[in-house]
Amino acid sequence: MAKAEYKEKTMAFFQAVKSLGVDKIFLIQIGNHREFPDRYVPMQEAQEEIAEEMEDVIMTSRLFRTFRDRGLMKDSFHYKQEAYNLVGEEAGARTGEILTKEAGKIEIIIEQVLLMLIGQSPFPWRLAIRFFKGPGKMQLAGITHTCTDFP
C-alpha cells in the first residue's frame, strides 16, 4: 500500500473512531518485515505524520521498528515475547505520563475508552481497547473489532 493511501485511510479510520467518543488515540508504531526491512517504512513515516498532524493521536512507542536488527523477531512478522514486553513497558509508561498530567484537567473515566492500535500491516485492523492501571501499566480489556476493509 502506498504511503498516501495508508495515511488517508488511517486518518479516516481515526476520525471514525473519534466520532464514537474516543478522546485520545495512543499509537504504537508498526515494525519491520524480517526479510524485507524497508517494506513498512512508508507506513511508519505516515504514522509519524499522523501523530504530528492529529492533536489527539499520540505515538507511545517506536520500538517495534528496532527489533529486527536486535534479533527479537520469531518469524517474518511476529516478535518474541521480550519485544512485546519492552513495547508494553514503554507504551504503558508514556500513556501513564500523559494521563497523569491530564488527570488534574479532565476526569478520566474507564468507559471513555483509550484506543491503541497494534499491527504489522494496515489491514486487517486489530483493535485492542486498554485501560490505565497506573504509571507504566496497561491492561488488555479485550479485542473489540477485526475487519478486513476499513474505512
C-alpha positions in Angstrom: 0.0 0.0 0.0 1.3 3.4 -0.9 2.1 5.9 1.9 -0.5 8.4 0.8 -3.3 5.8 0.7 -2.2 4.3 4.1 -2.2 7.8 5.6 -5.6 8.7 4.1 -7.3 5.5 5.3 -5.7 5.6 8.7 -6.8 9.2 9.3 -10.3 8.4 8.1 -10.3 5.4 10.5 -9.1 7.5 13.4 -11.8 10.1 12.7 -14.4 7.4 12.6 -13.2 6.1 16.0 -13.2 9.6 17.4 -16.8 10.1 16.3 -17.7 7.2 18.6 -16.5 9.2 21.6 -12.8 8.2 21.9 -10.9 11.2 23.2 -7.3 10.1 22.5 -5.7 7.5 20.3 -2.4 6.1 21.7 -0.5 4.7 18.8 2.2 2.0 18.8 4.2 2.3 15.6 4.4 -0.7 13.4 7.7 -2.6 13.0 9.5 -4.1 10.1 9.2 -7.3 8.0 12.2 -9.5 8.9 13.2 -10.4 5.3 12.2 -7.1 3.7 13.2 -4.4 6.3 12.1 -1.4 4.2 8.6 -2.7 3.3 6.8 -0.8 6.1 8.9 2.3 6.2 6.3 4.4 4.2 3.7 3.3 6.8 6.0 4.2 9.7 6.5 7.6 8.1 2.8 8.1 7.6 2.2 7.2 11.3 4.7 9.8 12.3 3.0 12.4 10.1 -0.4 11.5 11.5 0.8 11.8 15.1 2.2 15.3 14.3 -0.9 16.4 12.4 -3.7 15.0 14.6 -3.7 16.5 18.0 -5.4 13.6 19.7 -3.2 10.9 18.2 -0.1 10.2 20.4 2.8 8.0 19.4 3.6 5.9 22.6 6.3 3.6 21.2 8.6 3.3 18.2 10.4 0.2 19.5 8.9 -2.4 17.1 11.0 -0.9 14.2 14.2 -1.7 16.1 13.5 -5.4 16.9 14.5 -6.9 13.5 18.1 -5.6 14.0 18.1 -6.7 17.6 17.1 -10.3 16.8 13.7 -10.1 18.6 11.6 -11.4 15.7 10.4 -15.0 15.8 9.3 -15.1 12.2 8.8 -12.7 9.3 6.0 -10.7 11.0 5.9 -11.6 14.7 8.1 -10.7 17.7 9.4 -12.7 20.6 7.7 -12.1 24.0 10.6 -10.0 25.2 9.9 -7.5 22.4 6.2 -7.3 23.3 7.1 -6.7 26.9 9.5 -3.9 26.0 6.9 -2.2 23.9 4.2 -2.6 26.6 6.5 -1.1 29.2 7.3 1.9 27.0 3.8 2.5 25.7 2.3 2.0 29.2 4.8 4.4 30.8 4.2 7.0 28.1 0.4 6.7 28.3 0.6 6.8 32.1 2.7 10.0 32.0 0.2 11.7 29.6 -2.9 10.6 31.6 -1.2 11.6 34.9 -0.5 15.1 33.6 -4.1 15.4 32.3 -5.7 14.0 35.5 -5.9 17.5 37.0 -7.6 18.9 33.9 -10.1 16.3 32.9 -11.9 13.4 34.5 -10.7 10.1 33.3 -13.5 7.6 33.1 -12.9 3.9 32.2 -16.0 3.9 30.0 -14.3 6.6 27.8 -12.0 4.1 26.2 -8.5 4.7 25.1 -7.6 3.1 21.8 -4.2 1.5 21.0 -3.6 0.1 17.6 -1.1 -2.7 17.3 -0.5 -4.2 13.9 2.2 -5.1 11.4 0.2 -4.0 8.4 -2.7 -1.6 8.0 -5.4 -4.3 7.3 -6.9 -6.2 8.9 -7.1 -3.9 11.9 -6.9 -5.5 15.3 -8.2 -3.1 17.8 -7.4 -3.5 21.4 -9.2 -1.4 24.0 -7.0 -0.9 27.0 -7.4 1.0 30.2 -5.0 2.8 32.5 -3.9 0.8 35.6 -1.3 3.2 37.0 2.1 4.7 35.9 3.7 2.4 33.3 0.9 -0.2 33.4 -1.8 -1.0 30.9 -4.1 -4.0 30.9 -5.8 -5.5 27.9 -9.5 -5.3 28.2 -10.3 -7.2 25.0 -10.2 -7.3 21.3 -13.2 -5.3 20.1 -13.2 -5.4 16.4 -11.4 -7.1 13.5 -12.2 -6.1 9.9 -10.6 -6.6 6.6 -11.5 -3.4 4.8 -12.0 -0.2 6.8 -13.0 2.5 6.0 
